[in-house]
Amino acid sequence: MADTTNSSVQPPVAPPASGDSNLSSSHHTDLKVPGKPSNEGFFAGANRIGAFVWWLFTGFGLVGALSRRRNARFKVEEIVVYSVHRSFFLWAMILTGFIAAVSLRHHGNPVIWGWIYIWVVFYTLVTLLFDLSSLKFLLWAGIFTFAWVVSKYLEDMKHLQVLSLLTGYLRQLHPRLDAGFASVMSWLLVGPWLLSLFHSFSRGRKVFSPNSIEEWYFGEGREITDRSGLKFRSRYRDILETMLGLGSGDLEAIDGNGVVVKRWENIIFLVFIWDRLDEILHQRSLVVDNTKDDPVEVETVRHK
């Protein structure tokens, strides 16, 4: 699945005659700005930390993204998004382990929780190890459905046991989940999950505005990408990852030659914030020189 937004103001220009088709041939500019060891840089870092903490306590930014509205008709807007590391997807195993441990200590059924924990672990491992697109998901769903129909036909019409043997064997296993094991596993996985949050803070922050895309890298500086001549496309390459990543997806920037020049992977809640992000990507800010007393005027233009 993919949504495309074209933010270019003018039609793309043909590539240079030299035949060099690297990033320099596109119509955007990447500027890397080193960090400033001044008071301005200190306060900017403090504001960034505060914004990240607020992002955490507002459901990883979902509450703010859904409730925020435009304050003025021609105000230049921006939206802050975060990409997450794949270890962020461990949250389901961690949460299931803690809930199961509490339930088991209050007379919960260890067999039921054992099956729940096994399926959560299986789903998480498949998500981390494989990329399952929508077409692949439908293909495998069709294969398993066909196999189930054939096995039911053989059991009902030919009296050949196929699935009943497998399901009977699984029922006899009786996996029992222990509260201590569930707690230990969850606490062990909390470390990698917290590191994924630090990765989002230190390297995953992206600010989209009508004219540019700003990225900040902890200890390195900032990278600013000019949006001129770029087209943007959202892509959900793994349906399991999208669900486990709370609507996460990839965002691609494409130049006039159809080349993907930038890709931001695993942007959390992309499904929910795409409409607002699409609105900003359709805007351009024009800076016009005026009189000496009022030298700059900023106007936001929306392109349809």
Secondary structure by P-SEA (a helix, b strand, c coil): cbbbbbcccccccccccccccccccccbbbbbbcccccaaaaaaaaaaaaaaaaaaaaccaaaaaacccccccccbbbbbbbbbcccccaaaaaaaaaaaaaaaaacccaaaaaaaaaaaaaaaaaaacccccaaaaaaaaaaaaaaaaaaaaaaacccccaaaaaaaaaaacbbbbbaaaaaaaaaaaaaaaaaaaaaaacccbbbbcccbbbbbbccbbbbbbbcccbbbbbbcccaaaaaaacbbbbbbbbccccccccccccccccccaaaaaaaaaabbbbbbbccccccbbbbbbbcc
